[in-house]
Amino acid sequence: MFHHFRLTVAAMSVLAASMVFTACNEKESKPEPKAEVAEVAVPAPSKSVVVYYSQNGATKKVAEIFTKARNADAVELKLVTAYPSTYDSTIAAVKAQRDTKQWPALENAKVDLAKYDTVYLGYPIMFGSFAPPIYTFLDSNDLSGKVVVPFCTYGSGGRKASAEELKTLEPNANVTLAYGISNKRVTAENGAEVAAGEVETFFGNLEAGKTDEMLMGGFSEQRPLAAEDSAVFAEATKDYAYLGLKPLSVSTQVVAGTNFLFVCEMKAFGGPAVQTNVKIFKPLPGRGAPELIVVEK
Ligand SMILES: Cc1cc2nc3c(=O)[nH]c(=O)nc-3n(C[C@H](O)[C@H](O)[C@H](O)COP(=O)(O)O)c2cc1C
């Protein structure tokens, strides 16, 4: 965020920009500021808002973590006509909306964003990008000049692609690095705790101006698969047969456990073969099974 922020306020000195950012941070991380007794003149910290849509609660869980972590206001976008309750009929309804670009009406499409400089925008991934209610929100509000921090939940991926689409649709907003977590991980018993930890790391990366490219930099070069890599891959992807993944090579990164980055061929739902990356995390021995983190280019 810092990086993007600085780019767009080129007239400001780096020092001034960093002061604003620090002030903002301080306000956000301390719900009870000593503002009333402070004698030093600091720029008034601007508030941020979490705007999100969630059909089944996974994204809402992450939205609550963002809201708390940033001491932000929150707005849950509500559909006038909810999606059907079954997965298959929701798929059909969303497909129809995407095909016609008839975005669904919201009870609260227009959000008063004037007092916010940062909008944390949360959504479930649907058809590889954000859920249709987000298009309605974007059509109804002006995000020019705002810092927009995307976050999402997904089955297998869509974090990067959705943030890219957001950048294209909102060229006058400063769309930052995006946070994403799979539905499986965030709805697990310890999901809130896991997500809260990741969100904290995510904010650290944002403030350090990290890009996705920089975050990928920690992986060593790709190498052929060894038997152990194949075993980890098979275990972590056993619920994702529909993606038709075939690992081609791998690189690993030792953290508290091991991160794996597999370059794969994917034939999702039996479609054409495309190359994709699959990230898997294998915890330290005794700390659980290898888990799929994300599938994305
Ligand atoms: C209509 C529909 C389409 C979806 N499309 C994708 C998709 O393209 N990629 C993906 O990884 N997950 C997809 N999912 C899974 C959701 O992103 C995931 O379950 C999410 O966590 C739901 O969030 P919620 O509980 O906040 O509604 C889709 C789900 C639905 C209902």
The ligand as an SDF file (V2000), in Angstrom:
LIG
                    3D

 31 33  0  0  0  0  0  0  0  0999 V2000
  -21.3250  -19.4980   -7.8820 C   0  0  0  0  0  0  0  0  0  0  0  0
  -19.9830  -19.8160   -7.2830 C   0  0  0  0  0  0  0  0  0  0  0  0
  -18.8610  -19.7820   -8.0570 C   0  0  0  0  0  0  0  0  0  0  0  0
  -17.5970  -20.0480   -7.5050 C   0  0  0  0  0  0  0  0  0  0  0  0
  -16.4990  -19.9620   -8.3100 N   0  0  0  0  0  0  0  0  0  0  0  0
  -15.2720  -20.2040   -7.7790 C   0  0  0  0  0  0  0  0  0  0  0  0
  -14.1090  -20.1090   -8.5940 C   0  0  0  0  0  0  0  0  0  0  0  0
  -14.1530  -19.7920   -9.7790 O   0  0  0  0  0  0  0  0  0  0  0  0
  -12.8930  -20.3780   -8.0210 N   0  0  0  0  0  0  0  0  0  0  0  0
  -12.7830  -20.7240   -6.7170 C   0  0  0  0  0  0  0  0  0  0  0  0
  -11.6750  -20.9550   -6.2690 O   0  0  0  0  0  0  0  0  0  0  0  0
  -13.8680  -20.8080   -5.9080 N   0  0  0  0  0  0  0  0  0  0  0  0
  -15.1060  -20.5500   -6.4040 C   0  0  0  0  0  0  0  0  0  0  0  0
  -16.2160  -20.6510   -5.5900 N   0  0  0  0  0  0  0  0  0  0  0  0
  -16.0480  -20.9610   -4.1510 C   0  0  0  0  0  0  0  0  0  0  0  0
  -16.1790  -19.7290   -3.2560 C   0  0  0  0  0  0  0  0  0  0  0  0
  -15.3030  -18.7050   -3.6680 O   0  0  0  0  0  0  0  0  0  0  0  0
  -15.8890  -20.0640   -1.7900 C   0  0  0  0  0  0  0  0  0  0  0  0
  -16.7060  -21.1050   -1.3710 O   0  0  0  0  0  0  0  0  0  0  0  0
  -16.0280  -18.8570   -0.8680 C   0  0  0  0  0  0  0  0  0  0  0  0
  -15.3040  -19.1040    0.3130 O   0  0  0  0  0  0  0  0  0  0  0  0
  -17.4620  -18.5200   -0.4970 C   0  0  0  0  0  0  0  0  0  0  0  0
  -17.4590  -17.4010    0.3640 O   0  0  0  0  0  0  0  0  0  0  0  0
  -18.6760  -16.9910    1.3080 P   0  0  0  0  0  0  0  0  0  0  0  0
  -18.8350  -18.0800    2.3470 O   0  0  0  0  0  0  0  0  0  0  0  0
  -18.2600  -15.6910    1.8970 O   0  0  0  0  0  0  0  0  0  0  0  0
  -19.8810  -16.8520    0.4540 O   0  0  0  0  0  0  0  0  0  0  0  0
  -17.4880  -20.3890   -6.1330 C   0  0  0  0  0  0  0  0  0  0  0  0
  -18.6510  -20.4780   -5.3520 C   0  0  0  0  0  0  0  0  0  0  0  0
  -19.8870  -20.2040   -5.9180 C   0  0  0  0  0  0  0  0  0  0  0  0
  -21.1220  -20.2860   -5.0480 C   0  0  0  0  0  0  0  0  0  0  0  0
  1  2  1  0
  2  3  1  0
  2 30  2  0
  3  4  2  0
  4  5  1  0
  4 28  1  0
  5  6  2  0
  6  7  1  0
  6 13  1  0
  7  8  2  0
  7  9  1  0
  9 10  1  0
 10 11  2  0
 10 12  1  0
 12 13  2  0
 13 14  1  0
 14 15  1  0
 14 28  1  0
 15 16  1  0
 16 17  1  0
 16 18  1  0
 18 19  1  0
 18 20  1  0
 20 21  1  0
 20 22  1  0
 22 23  1  0
 23 24  1  0
 24 25  2  0
 24 26  1  0
 24 27  1  0
 28 29  2  0
 29 30  1  0
 30 31  1  0
M  END
$$$$
